[in-house]
Amino acid sequence: MAFEINGKTIETTESGYLVDHNDWNEEVAAEIARIDGLELTELHWDVMNYLRDEFINNNGNQPNDRNMIKAMSEKWGRKVTSKELYDLFPGKPSKQAGQVAGLPESRRKGGY
């Protein structure tokens, strides 16, 4: 699969993940989100930026849902629930948010 952004072809896997995470930018994220039926808000960007930072600066780490809840609770200054993350990314937060953030597909099982 592939789609085009500003004249550049962006290659994806069969499941919609970027082949090269370096192809990612905000326009690419917006297109992936549009395909998934998501309208991105500041909260979506917070989650995606956290996941990208963890992946790029922490040896390819892809946090699970529990770690995402802890990180967003700290960032947003309140207790974040699993439901809130699922409201943002109904296709499973750690997987769908990672996909929109341009990260490789995680092969781990479970969110906890």
Buried (B, 14 or more C-beta within 10 A) or exposed (E): EEBEEEEEEBEBEEEBBBEEBEBBEEEBBBBBBEBBEBEBEEBBBBBBEBBBEBBEEEEEEBBBBEBBBEBBBEBEEEEBEBEBBBEBBEBBBBBBBBBBBBBBBBEEEEBE
